[in-house]
Amino acid sequence: MRKHAIVLTALSLLAGCQSIGNTPYQADPLWQQGTLKNGLRYHLYPLEKEPVSVRMIVHAGSQQETLNQQGYAHLLEHMAFETTANFDDAADYLETNAGVSFGPDVNAYTGYQHTYYQVDLASNVYLDDALLWIADISQHMALKQDEVDTQIAAVLGEFRLRMPDPAPIENQIYDHFISESPLHDLPILGSKASVRNATSAGLSEFYQTWYQPQLIEIVVTGDIEPNAIIAQLHHHFGAWPQGETVKRPLLTLSEPLPTHFYGELLDSEVAQTAILFDRRSQTEATLQNQQAVWRDALFSQLINERLARDLKRSNIATTGQQGGPVEVLNRTVDQYWLGFDENQRKAAEEQLITTLGQLRDHGVSQLELDTKLTYWQHTLESAPANFSRLDSAAHANTQLVNIVKALPTHSPAQHIDNLADFIDDISLKSLNRDLKMYLSSDFRFITAGHDKSTLSNLNQLAQRYQQATSAPATVTSNLNLPEPDTLGNIVSSYSDDFGTRFWVLDNGIEVMYRRLPTAKEQVHAFFTRQGGAQSLPVDLRGASYMMYDVISASGVGALDANAVHDFAQLNGTYVSGFTQPNMHGIEIHSRKTHFADAFKLFHYALVTPKFDTEQTKRVQQEVLASAQSYARSPEQTTASEIAYRLFGDHPVGHQMGPADYEGITSTQLETTFERFFANKADFKLTIVGDLEPENVEQLLRQYVANLPSTTIASTSPEPSFEFDPSTSLPHWRIAANPDQKTVIIYGTASNRNSAWDAKAVFAEDILSGIVQKRVFEEIRNVKELDYSPYVTPMMPDGSSMSRWHLVTSVEVDDEAKAMAALQGIIGKLQEDGVSEQERDAAALRLSNALNDLETHTPDYAYFLSRYWTHNYGYQAVLDRESTVDSVTTEYLNQMLQEAFGDNAQHYTVSVLPK
């Protein structure tokens, strides 16, 4: 479910930094930097056998625009994807040939003072093409009027996406907090009038003024030879004469925070209140300032932790809790936010100011500090490995931020030494002294509701926050989890041809262990089986999503909720349950030195979970409030209507809503948990890490093979449903949008006729990319109707159904055009099918996206678990290239006809303004 938070969304790339210190950063020696004769700066970072990333930063954004040019910097960024001297469509060229994806790999962004362009490549093969395009952007954009008109339409679509009217709460808050700053008059998107009236000549004037070599910096990282790159830069940029435009100084925000803020919510947003503290407003790169940032981060962790515990202890239901920094230019504001149902407002706000007041006046305990220092110590121990894992894109983005904030590079060795000093210098006394100063700094409240007359008086709330508090009750917890009484037995074990180790336990659990050196100090495990929410009666599905939060708030075994949390924090472990439509289970993440503790917690979570009655009521209130809020959103209103039209009252089409969470009892939670986990047969435990197999085997005997298993009926397969393609669903219109736009949905629904295996899963991704590209090209570039049309395939693992939605958001008057365009896309798909070139380009994009999966070990472990659990064949995850190659054009066209052809049920929906 969507949760709306009060946030000061940074609409620019610019982020705040730190307070004054005097020990400067040591430069990272691997960065090679220089300047061409015309003033263009370059930054190179070689990483052997890594992908390649390119960034171009132009020191020009909305600050550089005149009143008549508002929005030109951003519109010019869009024009980079039109005709240039050497490319008709560079993004399409790189997508087709280099296997990049528009959005994740090729993109551009505009801020208040900068515009930057991004290209991430799987290898250096197409690096010269990328640099050629970057050079074209800087010097040789064609700026044809017809293409300007195309991008004007796209930007107006972006207004609909990013600046809806009425404004969501995050936009209201952001506008309030920049209302007295220079940013108020520098809207990044500009004004609609200015954008509509933009011409090729006007854009060219801005282009020639601000795209000059002395205002540009190039970053290249990855598998590069620096001298060769420097030669390429001279070739592409060296003849470009230096201009006369002077780079403007960085904007800074020095004004005090504006007044408290009262906001009015949209129907689908939740009531909320937050307190904000004004923090750092300097940009000096010193070790002292870096430690100040870490200290504030530690404060945020401690505050969030205490606040969460106090809310649970007081049985106060919230729809969300957040705390941490928001950065805009040089200004950092730390916010602590609570979302709640309106009837919980008074209690939630009182708890917020009471908890923060007690922390200010009385500090934290040694145990609270120790649990957080464990995290920081693990961060320090992992730092060398984490630095070594940074890829080319991460290095490029770090340097981009450094450039934007006018900061130098920073030596990893000095960073690690400084972190060690920071941890060593922390004492409870000094921390509580600094925490008192932190929570006594300049603050403001913000609050929002559906009816402003119900909102609290924030001046009174501020006065109460400033009053002295009584000391909180001292809470002690038993952190001892005993060892299980007995060891379990292993029935058999073997290794396959891929070097993967398997065990079968005598309680029916199958175990797969994949040793992965790139996991380094981390171990990841997923305990899963087919089933999920769709396997339950409708009246238990709400419980299947709620039960994990109730256990977390109630405790396991001899440990209460606080003790469970402290045990996990002190041992650097994370154990949590999850429910998907057709799979459920428990995920485990831990440092390998504490993997035994993680398994122990996992063991007791399955054997002796608690379902406290009061915590059940509190969690139910939280989930119900979120469900009620989401039910009022246009997305859920539309999804529920579509599901009812397609499925009627059949359980397979049931949409979760508020009614599913009303009246849930502890008994229902226990029943659902038992149905999910009592019978261990068919459960699969997937483990990924760098452990000795003998050690894994011992842990399995100690904590997994001894899990009791019953023969209780657990879960049933998803109920079957047959779509009837001969039944025509009439077009229907729903008045649900809060703003003036119309959303058009073209949907298809069909039953899978072919086997669903790894090849089909990969093919679905490839076909989705092809359809997405066609929709984007036709709706955005040809018809000029929408900024970001998209495609959503809905094919849950283990389901026999296939559903697709093609979606576009357009002006109200363009409804008929958009509908015709989507129908035309479907018609062309049916008529022409997928071409060989489309297949090859989409397959290459998928291969590149999965290329470094082993370096993202939690994702790698999940992929293995998913494919093994659903009998797709886990080997496809190991040999992804062969699986991609097996997906032929013929196979894709069979899938396409199954999804979009005559055997599919087709339907269309228009979601109109209210």
Buried (B, 14 or more C-beta within 10 A) or exposed (E): BEBBBBBBBBBBBBBBBBBEBEBEBBEBEBBBBEEBEBBBBBBBBBBEEBBBBBBBBBBBBBBBBEEEBBBBBBBBBBBBBBBBEEBEBBBBBBBBBBBBBBEEBBBBBBBBBBBBBBBBBBBBEBBBBBBBBBBBBBBBBBBEEEBBBBBBBBBBBBBBEEBBEEBBBBBBBBBBBBEBBBBEEBBBBBBBEBBBEBEBEBBBBBBEBBBBBBBBBBBBBBBBEBEEBBEBBBEBBBEBEBBEBEBEEBBBBEBEBBBBBBBBBBBBBBBBBBBBBBBBBBBBBBBBBBBBBBBBBBBBBBBBBBBBBBBBBBBBBBBBBBBBBBBBBBBBBBBBBBBBBBEBBEBBBBBBBBBBBBBBBBBBBEBBBBBBBBBBBBBBBBBEEBBEBBBBBEBBBBBBBBBBBEBBBBBBBBBBBBBBEBBEEBEBEEBBEBBBEBBEEEBBBBBBBBEEEEBBEBEEBBEBBEEEBEEBEEEEBEBEBEEBEEBBEBEEBEEEEEEBBEBBBBBBBBBBBBBBEBBBBBBBBBBBBBBBBBBBEBEBBBBBBBBBBBBBBBBBBEBBBBBBBBBBBBBBBBBBBBBBBBBBBBBBBBBBEBBBBBBBBBBBBBBEBBBBEEBBBBBBBBBBBBBBBBBBBBEBBBBBBBBBBBBEEEBBBBBBBBEBBEEBBBEBBBBBBBBBBBBBEBBBBBBBBBBEEEEBBEBBBBBBBBBEBEEEEBBEEBEEBEBEBEEEBEEEEBEBBBBBBBBBBBBBBBBBEEEBBBBBBBBBBBBBBBBBBBBBBBBBBEBBBBBBBBBEBEBBBBBBBBBBBBBBBBBEEBBEBBBEBBBEBBEEBBEEBBEEEBBBBBBBBBBBBBBBBBBBBBBBBBBBBBBBBBEBBBBBBBBBEEBBEBBBBEBBBBBBBBBBBEBBBBBBBBBBEE
